[in-house]
């Protein structure tokens, strides 16, 4: 290998990519140019292996004001009221350095939303770890939860919901996906540089050496035994500077002082200068010597690719420049003016009075190679679907339910979310622990419901069906609150794209999301793809996390999961198939193996169920609604009882069947209503073609299933202690 090859390969570029760079430039690139290309052409920034597939997703809808391609999608909630909605991953940094990795994941998604001119008002996180009893899992879990809570609480943005699941395949590849909701205060902002002559204002934290190579080193390659050596590539967060950044950016946007705005995340300074200029057909001149630094002696290439956090780049007309700098100074935020927008179409970087980089903006931002990688269904996919799916009758229905309630996938995650402040801003109507979070928009009667769901086991068995189920469950969760599902943001977590079976998983997942979103009329407004989630050749389950946003016209009509009034009637909406155990929680707990087919989804029935839930809530007839997913109807009824502190007595004949109790059939909801309203709710269901079955009555402090009974207190103890007892086991193993 030649010296030149060693240089660009060390930066993560291939021989073919290096040749393509030479072709675009017409010469051999400088080291700074190579560094800029290495981050902008990385998998994380360029989507070079997934772009072809992602292009098929539906992205337009009546509520979508801004779709993919900007910092976040923008959805109209009602005339004159819009929100920004986006999810991103920070998986690899969170494995290497869990506290800072998770914290900067929060900071990054907040700035994505902020760059659209939206005030961040809610966070959700979707987390995956290895077995809960494992000492390494506890280390990662504690670090990630601490990072999320310390950062989110400090910047004043509540963490209102999410999910936290445990599976052996995530042992050395935890997933940390963070979603953020923001509300547009005055106007929508864009990451553009339309006006030659505008000044470039870099404001926020000073640039340092932390995070150098984050996009190319961490997020664009699999891990081996050298993961710890990659800690210098993890960014270091400062939430107090982020809070100042939020206020400064919003003041600049709302006063009309900036013409374009973009955050600095993956790719560092190289990313906004290239993307903003390329979108507008303009160029930029940048003097690296003017960028404010926190470390002396930084090389120009380090300045251009550092991913130091809490920074944003704005374009500003010369006549407003002094005002912009005054705003930054008043808030105590550092700012520098390292360049200007040009009409050349090129990104020019100067250091020490010499030009060290001169690259066409589209070459960096838009002309990364697009790979049509081989996509082959793996030979194990078929046999896995036809292997046993864990359908073994339990010896005791009561003990089976208790085992499920205490399982890592179902047990209460209070230990996690009680560390988050989910009431900051006082807009949270439904917080952690329910089907979806419900957030009242400031000064408005309307609200939005938010949910994140990602069924990895289903997708391992059948990525197409698993992806459809992910969209359906996320939509069903927001519909249970009474909100109409409206828009999706997604984070697709997979192994190495260099393996054909992973590319097959990706194509099947995208096909599943496309079909479900088209039918349910929930366009995709943005998201990201996280590849290389594997260590030493061992990959995670393909895990598409779907962030669903639903719209409630009246926040006061939101419905929760809790059974609340003695005498209320409990109904089951939708049909139960007693064979839906492939990839189920029941199979995981009692068989400990993955096999079978995931539940089959009927999109027409699913959409009809959503309509019943939305109309039932809007009319005020539903007292509660809950989605029976993991663990089936038995677990859903128990969770609803625990949430409300009320028991029930069931009279449905199916309660003696373990298949009926624990099946995970989609397209169902457990609802309660006043006895005199039950005929109306059942009539609404019949009108919309949804089966409605009378299950029983809310009463007392017993969970009376008919064939067996369980006290509320015993159920609560098992549900709560299932998580904390395993954490204690992990702690003992670490000592």
N, C-alpha and C positions, 0 to 999 in steps of 0.2 A: 504494500500500500504506500503510495506516495505521500509526501508531506501535505500537499493540497487536499488529497482525499481524507487524510486524518483530520484536517481542520473542519471540513464541512460535514463529515460523518459524525464527528464529535458533537456538532450542533443539531444532529438529528436529520440531516438531509441525505437523500440517496444520490447515487451517481446520476441517475436519470433526471432527478430534480435539479441537481447542480448544472447539468447540461441545459436544462430548460431555462434556468436563470441566465446563463451565458447567452442563450439565444434571444431572450427578451432584452437584455442590456446591450448586446452586440460586443461584449468584452467580458473579461474575467472580473467578477465582483470583488469589492474590497471586503475586509473582514466585517466592518460595520454593516454593510449591505447583506452579507451572508447571515449575520445575526438577525437582522430584521426579517429576512425571508424565512429563516428557520422558525421563528415564532408565528409569522403570518401564514406560512404554509403548513404549520403543524396540524395534526388531526383535530385538535381542540378548537383551533381558530378557523380553519378553512372548510371543515366538513368534507374533505376530499374523498372519503370512502362512503359517505352517507348522503351526499347532496342529491344524487340521482334518485334515490328512494324517497327522500323527503319532499321532492318536488311534486309528488302525487297527492299529498295531503290537502284536504279542502281548507282554504284559508279565508274565504269570503262569506259574509253573512250580513243580515240587516243591522246587527248591533256592532259589527266590527268597523271601527274607525281607522285603526292602524293594525296591520297584520305583521307577519314575520319580516325581519330585516332591520328592525330598529331595536332599541334597548329593551322594549317590552311592548306587548300588544295593548291596544286601547279599545275598550268596549263601552258602548253607550248604555247606561243603566236606565235613564229616562231622558227626555229632551233637555239638553243643557247640563246633564250630569254624566260624567265619564270616569272610568277607572282604568288604571294600568295593572296588568296581571302577567307574571312571568315566573318560571321555575328554572333553576340552574343546579348543577352538581358541583360538589367540591370533595369528591371521593378520595382521590389520591393524596392530596395534602392532609386530609383528615386521618389517613392511615399512618402517614409519616410523622405528623405532629398534630394529634387530635384536637387540642385546645385551640391553637392558632388556625388550624385548617378549617374547623367548623366556624370559628368566629369570623374569619375573612370570607367564608362562604356567605354568611349573613350580610356582611358589609358589601360584598360584590353585588348581590341581588338587589339590595336596597338602592345602590347607585344606578343599577339598570333602570329601575322604576323612576328614580329621581331624575334621570336624564331625559325622561319624557315630559318633565314639568309636573310630575305627580308627587304629592306628599305621601310617603310610606305610612300606612296605618295598620298593617297586619302582616304577620309572618306565619308560615306553616312549615313543618319539616317532615320529611319522609326518611326514616333511618333504618338501616339494615346492619346487623352484626352477626358474629358467629354464635355458637351455643352460649346461653346465658351463664351456665355454670363455669365456663372457661375463664381462667384468670386474665388472659389477654383480652377477652371481651370486656371484662369489667374495666380494665385500664382504658380501652378505647371508648367505651360507653361514658365513663365518668368525664373523660377529657372532652368528648364531643358535646355532651349536655352542658358542661361548664362553659365551653366556648360559645354555644348558642345563647345560653341564658345571660352570661355576663355582657355579651355584645348587644343583644336585643334589648335587655333591660336598661343598659346604659344610654342607648340612643333614643329611648322612649317609644319603641315600636313593639306592641304586644305580640307574643307568640301564642296564637289562638287555637292551634290544632295541629294535626299531623298523624303519623303512625310510627311505631317502633317495633320491628320484627326481628326474629332471630332464626338463623338457619346455618348449617355447617358450611355451606358454600361461600358465605360471606366472612369466614373466620379471618382471612388475611386480605380481604377486600371489602371493608365496610362501605356502605353507601350513605352519603350525606347529601340529600337533595333538599334545597330550601326554596320555597315559593314566597313571593311578596305581592301584596296588594297595595296600590296607591290610588289616591283620588286626585283628579285634575283640579287645581285651584283656580287658575285663570285661563291658561291656554296650553295646548299641546306643543311640546318642543320636539325638534328633530336633530339627529346627529348629522348635520350637513355643513358645508362650507361654501355657500353659494356666491359670496361676494369678494372678488379679488380686491385686495387692499385692507380687508378686515385684519385686525390684530389677533394673534393667538394668545389667550390668557390661560396659563396653567395654574390652578389654585388648589389648595389643600396641603397635605403633608409634603415634606421635602422628599426627594427621591433618594433611595438608598440601595444597597446591594441585596436586600431581602427579596426573594421571589424571582431572582434571575433564572430564566429557563423554566418557570413554572408551567407554561403552556406546552413547551416542547419536551422537557425532561420528565415532568410528573404525569401530565394528562395525556401524553401521546406515546406511551410505551408501557409494556407490562412490567411488573415488579419481579425481582429475583431476590437473592439473599442480601443485596446491598441497599435495601430500602432506607435504612437509617442514615446512610451517607447522603441521602437526598434532602435532608432537613434544611440546608441553606436555600433550597428552591421553594420552601414554604414561606408565604407572605406573613408579616407580623401586623396584627390589627391594632388600631387605636380608636375605640368607639367614641371617645370624647371629641376627637377631631372630626369623626364622621358626623356627629350631631351638629357641630358648627357648619360642616359642609352642606348638610341638608338645608339649614336655614339660609345660608349664603346663596346656594343654587336656586332655591325657591324665590328668594327676593330678586335675584337677577332676572329670572324668567318672568315673574309676575310684574315686574316694572318694565319689561321689554328692553332690558339692557344688553341682551345677548342675541345673536342671530343663529347660533348653533351650539349644541352642547352634547358631550359624550363623556362617559366615565372611562377611567383607565383601569382595566382589569387584565385579562389574559392578553399577552402581547405587549403590555406596557404602553409607552408613548407611541410606539410604532403603529399600534392598532387605530387609535382615533385619527391620527394625521393621515393615514392611508385611506381609511374607510370614509371619513368625512369628505375628503377631497375627491375620492373616486365617485361617490354618489352624486357629486355636484359637477363633475367634469372640470375641476380646478386643480390647483397644486398648492404646495406649502413650502415655505422656506423656514428652516429651524436652526437656531444657533444653540448648540449643546452647552456652550459656556454660560448661557444665561439661565438655564434651568436651575431652580433652587435645589440644592443638595444637602443631605445630612451626613454624608461621608466624603472626606477629601480624597482627591486623586482618582475619582471614578473615570474609567475610560468611556469614550463616546458610545461604544456599542453597549456598555452596561447601562448608560443613561437611556438609551433607546429601547431596551428590552426589559429593564427592571419592572417588576410588578408590585412595587411598593403600593400600599393601599391608601384609601381616602384621598384620591386625586381625581380631578376632572379637568377637561379641556373645553374652553369656550371660544367661539369666534365673536369678535366685538368690533363694531364700526369705530373708526378712530375718534370720532367726536364723543363717543360714550365711554371711552377707555378710562378716563379719570374717575368717572362715576363707579365703574366696575371695581377699580382698585380701591376706591374709598369704602365700598361695601365690604370688601374682603378685610381691609384694615380695621374697620369698625368692629367686626366679629372676631378679630384677632387671628385671622387665617392668612397664611403665607400665600403670596401670588407672585408670579413672574410673567414677563411678556417675551417669550423666546423666539417669536417669529411672526409671520403673516401669511395670509392666503394670497396665492398668485394665480395667474391665468395660464401657467405653463403646462399643467397636467402632471407635474413631476413633484416628488418629495425630495427636497434638497436639504442635506444636513451639513452644517459647518461646525468646525471645532478648531480653535487656535488660528482662526482666519483662513483655514483651508477647507475646501469641500471634501468631505469624506464619504458622502453618499449622495447619489443622484439617481432616483428610481422612478419610473412611471407609476403613478398612484394605482392604476388598475392592475399592474403586475403584482403588486403586493396584496391588494384587497380582493381582487376578483379572478385572477388568472392562475391560482394554484391548480395543480393538476387534478383532474377529476378521474378517480379510479373506478373502473367497472370490475370489481374484484369477483372472483369465482364464488358462486352461491350454490351449495350442494346440501341437500337434505341428508343429515347424518344417518348412518345405518342403524344407530341405536334408537332413533326416534320412534319407529314403528313398534319394535318390541317393548319399549317403555310404556307405550299406550296400551298394550295388550297384556302387560304384567298385572299381578293382583293389585287392586286399588284399596286395600285395607278394609273391605266390607266384612268385618267379623262381629257377630253379635256380642255385646258386653254381658258379663255375668250379672251386673247390677246396673239398672238405668240411673239410679241415684249416684252411685260411685262414678259412673261414666261421665255424668254431668259435672261432678265436682272435679274430676281429672281435667276435663276440658276447661273449666273456669280457671284452674290453676296453671294451665299450659302457658308457655312463654308468648305464644301468639295471641292469646285471649286475655290473660291476666291483666289486672288493672295496671296502668302505666303512671299512676299518680306520682310515683317516685321521680319520674321524668318531668312531667308537666307542672308539678308543684314548684319546681325550680324556675319556671318561667313566669314573668308577670304578664298575665293575659287580660288584665283590665286597664292597662295604661290607656288614657284617652277616653275611657268610659263608653266606648262604642260597641263593646262585646256583648251581644245578646245571648249567644250560645258559644261556650268556650270549649276547651279540651274535654274529651271523654264522650262526646256525642257522635252522631253520624257526620255532621259537618259543622264548621264554625259559622256563625251568623254575625255580621258586622253592620251596624247602622252607619250610614254615610253621614258625615258631619253636617248638621243643620238641615237634614233632609228626613222625610218620612220613609224613604226607601232604604233597602238594605241589600247586601249580597251574602250569599252562602258559599262557602269554600270547602273543598274536600281534596285530599290527595290519596290515591290508591295505586298499588302496584303488585299484583299477584304473581310473584316469581315462580312459585311451584306450578301454577296453571300454565305459565309460558314455557317452562321447561318441558312439560308434557306436550303442549301444542301452542306454539307462539302466536299463531293466527287467532285461535279461539281465546287464548289467554289475554291477548290485547283487546279483543272485543269485550271480554268480561271486565277488563280494567276500566274501559270507558263507561260501560253500563253501570258498574258499581259506583264509580265516582258520580255519575249523573243521578243514580238512585239515592245516593247519600244526600245530595243537595235537595232533591225532590222531597225527601222525607221531612225537610224543614219547611216545605211549602214553596220553595224557590223553583223557578223554571230554569232548567239547565240551559246555559247560553253560550259558553265558550270554554275551550280547552287550551292549556299550556302543558307541554309534556317534556319529560326527561327520560331518554332511552339509555339504559345502563346495560352494557354488554361486554363480552370479552374482546379478544384481539380481532380486528377486521382482516388480519392476514390469514385467518383460518376460515375456510369455506363454509363450515357449519354455522359460524357466527354471522356471516353475511346472509345465510339463509334465514337465520333467526330474525335478523334485522328486516329483511324484505317481508317476511310473514307478519311481523309485528306492525310494520307500517301499513300493510294491506288490511290488517284487522282494525287498526285505529281509523283508517280511511273509511272503511265500510260502516263502522259503528257511528262515527262522527257525521257522516253524510245522512244516515238514517235518523239519528237523533237530533240533527240540525244544531250541532255544536262544533262550529269551525275551530281549527287550530290557529291560535294567534301568535305562537312562538314556542320556544323551548330550547333544548340542546340535546346532543348525543354525547354520551360518555363511553368511549371505547377503552380497551386495554384493562378492564377490571378483572385481572387474573394475576396470579403469582406463581412463579415456577411452573407455568403451563396449566394451572388449575383455574378454571373460569367460574364466575358466578352464574347463577341462573339468569337468563335474559329477563330483565326487570324494567318494563316500561312503567314509569310513574306518571299517572294522569292527574293533573291539577284541573279540577272542574270548578267553574264559576257559575252560580245560579243567581237569578234576580228575583227579589221580593219587592213588589210595589208598595207594600205596607209592612214596615218592620214589626209593628205590633201584632201581626198575624203569624209570626214565626212559630213553628211547632217544634217541640223537643222530644226526646225519646222516653221521658219519664212517665210511668203510670202514677197518676196523682189523685184520683178520686175513687173512694169506695163506691161500688155500684156501677161503675162504668163498664161497658161491654168491650171485650177484646175481639178483634177481627183479624183474620189472616187474608190479605189480598194476594192473589196470584196462586199458581199451581205448584205443588210439591212433587218432584220426581224422586222416588225413593232410591234411585240408583246413582245420584250425583255425589259420589265419594272420591272420584279421582282428584288427587292433589288437595284433598280436604284436610281440615284441622283434625278431624276424627281419625283419618288414616295416619296422619303424622304422629298423633299421640298413642294410638293403639297398635299400629303396625310398624311405625318407625321407618317406613320405606316409601319411596315415591313411585307411583305407577298408576295405570288406568288412564281414562280420558277425563279431561275437565268437564264441568257441567256444560250442556249445550244451551246456548242463548237464543231465545226468540225475540228479535228486536222489536217486532210489532207488539208483542205482549209487554215488553219492557217499556216502550214508549207510552202505551195505554196506561200502565201503572203510574208512570210519572204524571200523566194528566189527572188521574184520580187523586193523587196526593196533592197536587198543586190546587186543584179546584176545591178539594175538601178543606184544605187549610184556608184558602181565600174566603170560603163561606163561614169559617169559624166552627165547623162541625167536628174537626179532629182535635182531640185532647192530647194525643201523642202519636208518634210514628217512629218506627225503628226498622232498620234493614237487617234481616237475618242472613248474614254472610258466614263468617267463620264460626263453625259450631252449630249452624242451623237455627231452627226455630227455638229449640230448648235454651240455647245460650242467649238468643235475642230477647226472649221473654224474661229471662233472669236478669239480664242487663237493664231492661226497662224497669223491672221491679226494684233493683238496687238503686237506680237513678232517682226513683220517686219515693223510696222507702215504703212501698205498698206491695202486698202480696197479691195472689190471685188464686182462683179455683177454675180449672179447666174442665170442659165437658165434651170436647171434641174426641171422637172415637179413635183418632190416630195417635193419641198420646201414649198408647201402650206399645207403639212400634218404634224401635230404635231408629229405623230408617227414616220414619217421618220426623222424628225429633232432631236428628243430627245431619240430615241431608243438606247440602249447600246449593240447592237449586236457586238460580238467579230469578229476577223478575217478581220478587215478593216483598211485602212489608207487613209488619205487625203493627196495627193501629188500635187506638182506643177512642171511645166517644161516649157521650151520655146515652143511656138506654133509649130515650125517646128519639135520639138522632140516628140510631143504628139502622133503621129501615131506609132512611134517606141516603146514608153512606153506601149501604148495600145496593140501593137503586142506582146511584151514580156509578158504582163499579159495573153493574150489569149493563148500563147504558153505554159504557166505554169498552165493554167486552172483557172485563177483568173478573175472574172468579173471586167471590168473597165468602169466607167461611167463618161462622161463629165459633170462637175458641172457648170463651168463658167470661169470667167476671173479675174485676179488680176488687180485692177484699182482704182484710186481715194482714197478718205478718208471716204467713206461710206460702211457700211456692207449692201449690197443690196441683200436681200434674195428673192426678187420678190414680194411676198405678203406683205412684210414690209421692212422698212429700219431703220438703226440705225447708228448714227455717231460713228466714231472711238473713239472720245473723250468721248462720253456718255458711251460707252461700257467699256472704260478704267477706267473711274471714278467708275462705279459700280463694276468692277472686283477688283479694288484696295481697295475701301472703305468698301466692304463687310466684310473684315477681321478686319480692324482697328476700324471700328465703333462698332463692337461687343466687341472688347477689351476695348474700352472706356466705354461701358455699364458695363462690368465686373469691371472696375476700380471704377466706381461710386458706385457699390454695395459694394465694399470693404471699402469705406470711411464712 
